[in-house]
């Protein structure tokens, strides 16, 4: 039995699939529009992320910018010494009797005056720590990279952490004199590192010696003298009437190794060594002027001598007026500035010229003939003032 033909071609079960199969390799615009948009957006986001990561890896800091960063860190490290002295002299040292929290909480909004002073100083420590970390990390982004800056920069955040720990121990031990003295002296060590970092950030290594050897040695000798006078000053403060808890009423132990005369005895010895230190600074200033030191060193020594003179006047006034807290704060601030002036003077003195090089230079100078006494064995050029020889008769009239 024959099947009747309809005259139409036999159709495929799924003509749409057949058409798609016939156009293999051609994307379906209707089905892939959403996926294409998502993939394009994802690709653009990935490219942006790679671009930002590459930019972060290639971030460079110029030497002048890095020098400004170190200067900001130095300024903040100096400022927190002033605020720390204010905490002690206002009697707010135990305004927050616990550490690291204050009255059982890290964040406090309701505090009395003394608690707010102590808590504000702790918050400022966080800002100073951020600046110290920035100075350290920026050393790795500085171009050209210098290893010495990275090493010295690491000392700043480590010092701030140590400072926070010492401050916490001082609070937990009721402002014991030893902890408080160490807290202040560590601040001076951190300032020494900050000044060194800021100075090196502005000067390239390997600079030749520019000052006389005696001037450099005399300037360096001022550093241990200043450190000793600062230490004696902390002993005087630890023996004095400002334990740091007068505002909160706690009883704090004071140094009394000489009984009731400890404070007077320490003030006199501190004054003697301060006078000796001042005389040494003036002698170094005179030596620097006579030996032709650089203007930068002379300015630093001049500032040091003026600060020491002001320090002596303030110290005498505070002793005669019974050690009022306001004048004691000025005395501590001047002591910090004096320490900075000593550090800058030592840095300005520069490198010490090797003794062998000086010996060779002196020997060469002694062997070389003096221009004022020419050698008789070397013919000298005729001078225009020398007498002309007489004319011979043969030369004519």
C-alpha positions as MATLAB code, in Angstrom:
seq = 'XXXXXXXXXXXXXXXXXXXXXXXXXXXXXXXXXXXXXXXXXXXXXXXXXXXXXXXXXXXXXXXXXXXXXXXXXXXXXXXXXXXXXXXXXXXXXXXXXXXXXXXXXXXXXXXXXXXXXXXXXXXXXXXXXXXXXXXXXXXXXXXXXXXXXXXXXXXXXXXXXXXXXXXXXXXXXXXXXXXXXXXXXXXXXXXXXXXXXXXXXXXXXXXXXXXXXXXXXXXXXXXXXXXXXXXXXXXXXXXXXXXXXXXXXXXXXXXXXXXXXXXXXXXXXXXXXXXXXXXXXXXXXXXXXXXXXXXXXXXXXXXXXXXXXXXXXXXXXXXXXXXXXXXXXXXXXXXXXXXXXXXXXXXXXXXXXXXXXXXXXXXXXXXXXXXXXXXXXXXXXXXXXXXXXXXXXXXXX';
ca = [
       0.000    0.000    0.000;
       1.429    3.279   -1.058;
       1.488    6.252    1.153;
       0.143    9.423   -0.307;
       2.633   12.214   -0.513;
       1.571   15.622    0.700;
       4.130   17.463   -1.357;
       5.834   18.928    1.676;
       9.334   18.083    2.838;
       9.579   15.943    5.927;
      10.046   18.187    8.897;
      12.513   17.617   11.707;
      11.112   16.929   15.174;
      12.688   20.191   16.430;
      13.409   22.664   13.683;
      14.719   25.260   16.208;
      17.345   22.825   17.450;
      18.196   21.919   13.888;
      18.640   25.549   12.985;
      20.836   26.079   15.970;
      22.846   23.020   15.043;
      23.185   24.290   11.518;
      24.514   27.593   12.792;
      27.026   26.007   15.136;
      29.590   28.453   16.339;
      27.186   31.417   16.195;
      26.150   32.579   19.714;
      22.506   32.920   20.598;
      22.050   36.621   21.218;
      18.835   36.272   23.176;
      20.109   33.663   25.618;
      23.610   35.121   26.199;
      22.826   38.827   26.660;
      22.655   38.615   30.451;
      25.699   36.369   30.785;
      27.744   38.607   28.492;
      26.888   41.687   30.588;
      27.792   39.909   33.795;
      31.059   38.594   32.394;
      31.998   42.018   31.025;
      31.284   43.641   34.354;
      33.220   40.915   36.166;
      36.146   41.284   33.803;
      36.191   45.033   34.240;
      36.094   44.656   38.022;
      38.922   42.141   37.947;
      40.967   44.446   35.723;
      40.332   47.369   38.071;
      41.398   45.276   41.046;
      44.580   44.232   39.273;
      45.259   47.827   38.281;
      44.811   49.060   41.851;
      46.991   46.265   43.220;
      49.701   47.044   40.684;
      49.480   50.729   41.570;
      49.814   49.938   45.273;
      52.851   47.784   44.618;
      54.481   50.494   42.526;
      53.670   53.336   44.951;
      56.734   55.441   45.498;
      57.502   58.130   48.068;
      60.011   60.817   47.231;
      62.788   61.687   49.706;
      61.297   65.145   50.504;
      57.899   63.608   51.260;
      59.454   60.966   53.478;
      61.403   63.666   55.309;
      58.128   65.454   56.049;
      56.604   62.227   57.373;
      59.503   61.751   59.782;
      59.207   65.370   60.917;
      55.518   64.887   61.734;
      56.353   61.755   63.718;
      59.056   63.655   65.618;
      56.655   66.504   66.420;
      53.990   64.136   67.754;
      56.500   62.180   69.820;
      57.623   65.464   71.361;
      54.062   66.634   71.991;
      53.139   63.510   73.927;
      56.004   64.191   76.338;
      54.433   67.571   77.088;
      50.970   66.075   77.578;
      52.364   63.281   79.747;
      54.006   65.851   82.001;
      50.681   67.697   82.178;
      48.931   64.489   83.263;
      51.386   64.054   86.104;
      51.483   67.671   87.262;
      47.688   68.042   87.262;
      47.434   65.033   89.564;
      45.639   62.962   86.913;
      48.069   60.056   86.745;
      45.486   57.720   88.291;
      42.458   59.310   86.637;
      42.061   55.937   84.935;
      43.107   53.466   87.658;
      43.085   50.453   85.312;
      44.902   49.650   82.085;
      44.409   49.199   79.141;
      40.740   49.978   79.869;
      39.595   53.005   81.850;
      37.157   52.235   84.686;
      36.388   48.851   83.162;
      35.803   49.997   79.566;
      38.075   50.772   76.648;
      35.814   53.576   75.364;
      34.663   56.070   77.960;
      32.280   58.982   77.482;
      31.546   60.014   81.083;
      34.660   60.931   83.052;
      35.602   63.563   85.555;
      38.279   66.151   84.800;
      41.253   64.061   85.900;
      39.934   60.953   84.185;
      39.400   62.899   80.962;
      42.976   64.219   81.083;
      44.447   60.744   81.514;
      42.090   59.199   78.954;
      42.875   61.946   76.421;
      46.570   61.258   76.795;
      45.933   57.589   76.079;
      44.003   58.483   72.937;
      46.868   60.701   71.814;
      49.163   57.708   72.233;
      47.176   55.989   69.486;
      47.716   58.931   67.140;
      51.428   58.969   67.926;
      51.611   55.228   67.331;
      49.972   55.638   63.926;
      52.524   58.304   62.976;
      55.382   56.067   64.114;
      54.043   53.144   62.079;
      53.642   55.423   59.055;
      57.264   56.557   59.331;
      58.355   52.919   59.462;
      56.246   51.660   56.553;
      56.986   54.681   54.382;
      60.678   53.806   54.544;
      59.948   50.759   52.351;
      58.094   52.893   49.798;
      60.782   55.555   49.612;
      62.727   55.607   46.380;
      65.597   55.136   46.394;
      65.224   52.632   49.215;
      67.642   52.976   52.119;
      68.096   50.171   54.583;
      69.284   52.429   57.406;
      66.024   54.390   57.348;
      63.974   51.193   57.552;
      65.991   49.905   60.515;
      65.842   53.173   62.456;
      62.183   53.624   61.539;
      61.371   50.262   63.133;
      62.523   51.631   66.481;
      59.715   54.204   66.595;
      56.676   51.869   66.726;
      58.570   49.493   69.004;
      59.326   52.398   71.320;
      55.705   53.538   71.349;
      54.565   50.019   72.252;
      57.143   49.872   75.033;
      56.041   53.304   76.193;
      52.419   52.189   76.401;
      53.393   49.094   78.380;
      55.548   51.113   80.790;
      52.751   53.626   81.250;
      50.329   50.819   81.999;
      52.707   49.280   84.530;
      53.131   52.674   86.185;
      49.352   52.903   86.609;
      48.970   49.325   87.829;
      51.754   49.806   90.393;
      50.292   53.039   91.716;
      52.757   55.443   90.050;
      55.791   53.869   91.704;
      58.829   56.142   91.156;
      60.844   53.570   89.228;
      58.132   52.980   86.640;
      57.460   56.693   86.195;
      61.170   57.483   85.795;
      61.544   54.726   83.208;
      58.469   56.022   81.393;
      60.034   59.467   80.940;
      63.537   58.223   80.113;
      62.187   55.880   77.442;
      60.540   58.929   75.870;
      63.972   60.540   75.592;
      65.357   57.402   73.930;
      62.491   57.407   71.417;
      63.151   61.074   70.673;
      66.785   60.211   69.982;
      65.659   57.665   67.412;
      63.157   60.098   65.886;
      65.763   62.859   65.536;
      68.210   60.405   63.987;
      65.583   59.242   61.498;
      64.517   62.772   60.559;
      68.134   63.874   60.167;
      69.147   60.908   58.012;
      66.043   61.344   55.870;
      67.389   64.768   54.840;
      71.024   63.785   54.323;
      72.552   61.141   52.119;
      74.948   58.663   53.739;
      78.677   58.824   53.194;
      79.016   62.585   53.470;
      82.599   63.693   54.158;
      83.624   65.180   57.478;
      82.986   68.924   57.436;
      83.915   69.954   60.989;
      87.117   69.937   62.958;
      87.875   66.735   64.833;
      88.012   68.495   68.210;
      84.651   70.162   67.566;
      83.029   66.836   66.703;
      84.399   65.165   69.832;
      83.327   68.059   72.046;
      79.815   68.004   70.581;
      79.506   64.276   71.123;
      80.696   64.620   74.715;
      77.623   66.738   75.435;
      75.317   63.759   74.827;
      76.220   61.635   77.897;
      76.308   64.768   80.048;
      72.790   65.679   78.951;
      71.572   62.125   79.577;
      73.018   62.162   83.096;
      71.420   65.531   83.899;
      68.066   64.235   82.628;
      68.344   61.163   84.834;
      69.080   63.329   87.871;
      66.071   65.444   86.967;
      63.802   62.388   87.085;
      65.201   61.525   90.525;
      64.432   65.060   91.707;
      60.867   64.766   90.411;
      60.454   61.347   92.036;
      61.493   62.928   95.348;
      59.313   66.013   94.984;
      55.757   66.963   95.876;
      54.198   66.013   92.524;
      53.592   62.241   92.554;
      50.848   62.489   89.935;
      47.904   61.506   92.143;
      47.071   64.735   93.945;
      43.870   65.145   91.957;
      42.519   61.688   92.775;
      43.739   61.424   96.371;
      45.834   58.240   96.228;
      48.981   58.040   98.336;
      52.081   57.483   96.187;
      55.449   56.427   97.546;
      58.267   58.954   97.042;
      62.026   58.459   97.016;
      63.562   59.039  100.438;
      67.059   57.563  100.511;
      68.275   60.667  102.382;
      65.295   60.880  104.657;
      63.596   64.237  104.811;
      66.541   65.886  103.054;
      66.305   63.769   99.901;
      64.654   66.436   97.766;
      66.994   69.245   98.841;
      70.056   67.030   98.454;
      69.020   65.942   94.955;
      68.170   69.495   93.873;
      71.641   70.696   94.836;
      73.424   67.875   93.040;
      71.205   68.284   90.003;
      72.044   71.989   89.968;
      75.796   71.312   90.162;
      75.782   68.915   87.241;
      73.502   71.206   85.255;
      75.952   74.077   85.772;
      78.844   71.893   84.645;
      76.848   70.820   81.605;
      76.098   74.444   80.751;
      79.768   75.426   80.992;
      80.720   72.537   78.702;
      78.096   73.645   76.187;
      79.434   77.215   76.193;
      83.006   75.935   75.780;
      81.912   73.818   72.820;
      80.176   76.843   71.309;
      83.366   78.929   71.609;
      85.459   76.107   70.156;
      83.082   75.727   67.223;
      83.331   79.416   66.380;
      87.114   79.472   66.598;
      87.578   76.313   64.546;
      85.271   77.480   61.767;
      82.436   75.011   62.293;
      79.518   74.881   59.896;
      76.724   77.448   60.374;
      74.277   74.648   61.112;
      76.345   73.405   64.049;
      76.889   76.908   65.379;
      73.143   77.596   65.299;
      72.374   74.336   67.104;
      74.945   75.075   69.810;
      73.628   78.620   70.180;
      70.100   77.296   70.694;
      71.440   74.795   73.224;
      73.204   77.479   75.258;
      70.113   79.703   75.271;
      67.892   76.822   76.377;
      70.291   75.943   79.178;
      70.303   79.557   80.347;
      66.498   79.629   80.370;
      66.454   76.268   82.120;
      68.689   77.595   84.874;
      66.459   80.615   85.447;
      63.284   78.510   85.547;
      64.892   75.978   87.873;
      65.936   78.697   90.308;
      62.477   80.292   90.235;
      60.650   77.019   90.847;
      62.935   76.180   93.768;
      62.442   79.578   95.400;
      58.663   79.516   94.874;
      58.101   76.041   96.337;
      57.917   73.980   93.122;
      54.524   75.075   91.710;
      53.180   72.623   89.151;
      52.921   75.182   86.331;
      56.586   76.169   86.547;
      57.619   72.530   86.930;
      55.804   71.780   83.664;
      57.759   74.571   81.942;
      60.941   73.090   83.396;
      60.121   69.649   81.957;
      59.247   71.139   78.556;
      62.537   73.056   78.460;
      64.413   69.906   79.452;
      62.852   68.074   76.506;
      63.755   70.891   74.110;
      67.298   70.952   75.515;
      67.629   67.234   74.842;
      66.475   67.799   71.262;
      69.034   70.611   70.859;
      71.806   68.296   72.042;
      70.730   65.620   69.561;
      70.647   68.119   66.694;
      74.084   69.449   67.698;
      75.591   65.975   67.632;
      73.986   65.286   64.251;
      75.155   68.644   62.870;
      78.725   67.947   63.963;
      78.810   65.162   61.406;
      81.310   62.399   60.965;
      84.616   62.201   62.755;
      87.539   62.656   60.373;
      89.958   59.688   60.557;
      93.173   60.459   62.409;
      95.259   58.858   59.638;
      93.793   61.206   57.048;
      94.570   64.202   59.232;
      98.153   62.991   59.705;
      98.666   62.618   55.962;
      97.201   66.065   55.311;
      99.461   67.645   57.934;
     102.512   65.882   56.518;
     101.700   67.018   52.990;
     101.249   70.578   54.201;
     104.615   70.582   55.998;
     106.513   69.147   53.011;
     105.009   71.494   50.433;
     107.064   74.719   49.924;
     105.494   77.906   51.156;
     104.455   80.407   48.473;
     105.973   83.239   50.513;
     109.504   81.758   50.371;
     110.244   80.378   46.897;
     113.082   77.944   46.468;
     116.350   79.508   45.173;
     116.938   76.501   42.940;
     113.783   77.021   40.925;
     113.929   79.812   38.300;
     111.265   82.399   38.937;
     109.460   84.362   36.207;
     110.575   87.996   35.889;
     108.461   90.562   37.628;
     107.282   93.731   35.919;
     108.789   95.692   38.812;
     112.244   94.172   38.394;
     115.071   96.492   37.182;
     115.631   96.413   33.434;
     119.187   95.545   32.319;
     121.243   98.484   30.884;
     121.396   98.941   27.141;
     124.544   97.940   25.337;
     126.330  100.582   23.145;
     125.851   98.384   20.103;
     122.128   98.717   20.335;
     122.333  102.247   18.919;
     120.841  105.534   20.068;
];
